[in-house]
Structures are given as structure tokens and as C-alpha cells.
Amino acid sequence: MSALICGSIAIDTIMSFDGRFSDRILPDQIHILNLSFIVPTLRRDFGGCAGNIAYALQQLGGQPLPMGTVGSDAAEYIKRMADMGINTEFVAAVEGTYTAQAMIMADQDANQIAAFHPGAMMLSHTLKITSRDDIKLGIIAPDSRDGMLQHAEQFKSANIPFVFDPGQNLALFDGKELSHFIDLATWITVNDYEARLLCDRTGLSCAELSMKVKGLIVTLGADGCEVWVNGERTTIPPVKAIEVVDPTGCGDAFRGALLFGLEQGWSLVQCAVLGNRVGAHKIAHRGGQSYTLETLSMNRSQNFAH
């Protein structure tokens, strides 16, 4: 059975500046800011929430169905997914647009200056979800505002249980809209900052939120995560990373593991244990889609299904 993954499909351009931004930006001259940085290293990564989640789920042996809009420049990305065995029937290319792109420049202290061009992603609402026998569950990850709103309604209408994962787009919605997402969703996953914002805007605690769905997962980065079910919290300890190289895509890797566990009928605690392991493995690799999970995949049933 497949998991329908609604979210952004993007290309990340990562640049490294050898100095410190603070040495080049004069506080009393910000009103006439005009800077140029020499970036000796540059790389382009395949990314986007839907792309990264699909990659993780595929690595674990699941069957992802990414759904998103890309530009006329995405042929290489689509071919790569197809070559990996990822079904791309719900990835639509929009002529005359660019694929969503993040341009990130980091200095030697890991401070970042970033710009994001949504491009074709802004038309994700044109894609429709309908009931299909081979789609077992889904996820709404960060995407265009209209796309997220409409896809939540369509998941519900199609009787497809789904994870609500607002991510950085949570700030786009007010309390009423977020409460409606929660009413439609089956599970919720957020990080600790997003959890505080979600509670603030809805007026509900994590315990209360978990009573409205089958479960809430709050990821805590290097501190593991919390699983809330029926108002009760279970703390899942972290997995120590062999090396901390790049956190980009760690949350998406966790969510790929979550979908895999849910496909198997695991408890949320079992899903979160696997998610912590996959996230700790990913952080030792650059980019959101450069790691492999052969060993983890081979042992997944023995370690997590009971």
C-alpha cells in the first residue's frame, strides 16, 4: 500500500562563506545595505519536504507517492525519483515556471542568509486527491497555503487518514484554520517550537491536542521526541549521531519513518523510535537525500515491530 505525500518539491542551493557576516554587516549602515560575498563552495541538492519524505520512505522499503508541482526545470529531479522506483504520477510540471528553490548562504559560525522562491509550488492546489484502493494514508507537509487547505479537505472526503505536518508554514494559519486542520487530521507531528505556536494559536495544550487525534508527536532535535496519545505523554530518548554534519532534512527523514511505521500498523511509540534512528543517521550526511538506509532497513521489522 502507498502513502500519498503532499508537500514541496524543491532544489536547494547551498553556499559557504569563509568569513563572518557580523564582520561585513555594519549595524549603523543597514539602511544602505549593499553587500557581495565570495562563496568558494557551492552545491545543489534535491530537496523539498515531499521529496525528502518520499526519499526516506523509499529507503525504508515503503511505497511513497509524492504529490507536488514543479517547474519546467525539474526533468532531472523527476527522472531521479523514477529511477529510484518512486512513483511520480502525482508530480506535475508547470510550464513557464521554476521549481521551488531555496538559496542558502552560511558563514563560518553557521549563521545563515536564505531566500526561498516558491515558483511552481504556488500551484499545488491544482492537484486533487481522490479515493484510491492502493493509498493507505497520507501526509500534509509544508506546501502552498491553498494546497494545504484543500488537500486536508480532500483527504477527509476520500476517507484517507493523514498526518498534519505544518512545519514552517504553521505561521501562515490562524487559530481557527489550525483547529480545522486538527479536526480533519488523524495524527499531528510538529517540532518543539511549532508545538508551542500550535498550542498558543489554538488555545489547546499538547495533552488536549492529542485527545482530538490518534496521536501527537513533538520532535525535540537532539533530545529525542515526545509521543502524546489520549492525553498521556511518552518520552522517546534520542539516538546519538555518529557525526553531526548537516541537519537539513532530518525532520523529513523522521516523517518518512513515521509513515513507514504507520503503514505497518505500528504504535506511535514504535514509529518514533525508528524516526529517531533515521534522523540521527541522516544528520551525518549533507543534504536531505544523500544517505542510505540498507542496514537499518534490513533490521526494521526485527527491531520495531514488536
C-alpha positions, 0 to 999 in steps of 0.5 A, spaced: 500 500 500 502 507 498 502 513 502 500 519 498 505 525 500 503 532 499 508 537 500 514 541 496 518 539 491 524 543 491 532 544 489 536 547 494 542 551 493 547 551 498 553 556 499 559 557 504 562 563 506 569 563 509 568 569 513 563 572 518 557 576 516 557 580 523 564 582 520 561 585 513 554 587 516 555 594 519 549 595 524 549 603 523 549 602 515 543 597 514 539 602 511 544 602 505 545 595 505 549 593 499 553 587 500 557 581 495 560 575 498 565 570 495 562 563 496 568 558 494 563 552 495 557 551 492 552 545 491 545 543 489 541 538 492 534 535 491 530 537 496 523 539 498 519 536 504 515 531 499 521 529 496 525 528 502 519 524 505 518 520 499 526 519 499 526 516 506 520 512 505 523 509 499 529 507 503 525 504 508 522 499 503 515 503 503 511 505 497 511 513 497 507 517 492 509 524 492 504 529 490 507 536 488 508 541 482 514 543 479 517 547 474 519 546 467 526 545 470 525 539 474 526 533 468 532 531 472 529 531 479 523 527 476 527 522 472 531 521 479 525 519 483 523 514 477 529 511 477 529 510 484 522 506 483 518 512 486 512 513 483 511 520 480 504 520 477 502 525 482 508 530 480 506 535 475 510 540 471 508 547 470 510 550 464 513 557 464 515 556 471 521 554 476 521 549 481 521 551 488 528 553 490 531 555 496 538 559 496 542 558 502 548 562 504 552 560 511 558 563 514 563 560 518 559 560 525 553 557 521 549 563 521 545 563 515 542 568 509 536 564 505 531 566 500 526 561 498 522 562 491 516 558 491 515 558 483 511 552 481 509 550 488 504 556 488 500 551 484 499 545 488 492 546 489 491 544 482 492 537 484 486 533 487 486 527 491 481 522 490 479 515 493 484 510 491 484 502 493 492 502 493 493 509 498 493 507 505 494 514 508 497 520 507 501 526 509 500 534 509 507 537 509 509 544 508 506 546 501 502 552 498 497 555 503 491 553 498 494 546 497 494 545 504 487 547 505 484 543 500 488 537 500 486 536 508 479 537 505 480 532 500 483 527 504 477 527 509 472 526 503 476 520 500 476 517 507 484 517 507 487 518 514 493 523 514 498 526 518 498 534 519 505 536 518 505 544 518 512 545 519 514 552 517 508 554 514 504 553 521 505 561 521 501 562 515 494 559 519 490 562 524 487 559 530 481 557 527 484 554 520 489 550 525 483 547 529 480 545 522 486 542 520 486 538 527 479 536 526 480 533 519 487 530 521 488 523 524 495 524 527 499 531 528 507 531 528 510 538 529 517 540 532 518 543 539 517 550 537 511 549 532 508 545 538 508 551 542 505 556 536 500 550 535 498 550 542 498 558 543 494 559 536 489 554 538 488 555 545 489 547 546 495 544 550 499 538 547 495 533 552 488 536 549 491 536 542 492 529 542 485 527 545 482 530 538 487 525 534 490 518 534 496 521 536 501 527 537 508 527 536 513 533 538 520 532 535 525 535 540 532 535 535 537 532 539 533 530 545 529 525 542 521 526 541 515 526 545 509 521 543 502 524 546 496 519 545 489 520 549 492 525 553 498 521 556 505 523 554 511 518 552 518 520 552 522 517 546 530 518 548 534 520 542 539 516 538 546 519 538 549 521 531 555 518 529 557 525 526 553 531 526 554 534 519 548 537 516 541 537 519 537 539 513 532 534 512 532 530 518 525 532 520 523 529 513 527 523 514 523 522 521 516 523 517 518 518 512 519 513 518 513 515 521 509 513 515 513 507 514 511 505 521 504 507 520 503 503 514 505 497 518 500 498 523 505 500 528 504 504 535 506 511 535 511 509 540 514 504 535 514 509 529 518 514 533 523 510 535 525 508 528 524 516 526 529 517 531 534 512 528 533 515 521 534 522 523 540 521 527 543 517 521 541 522 516 544 528 520 551 525 518 550 526 511 549 533 507 543 534 504 536 531 505 537 525 500 544 523 500 544 517 505 542 510 505 538 506 509 540 498 507 542 496 514 537 499 518 532 497 513 534 490 513 533 490 521 526 494 521 521 489 522 526 485 527 527 491 531 520 495 531 515 491 530 514 488 536 
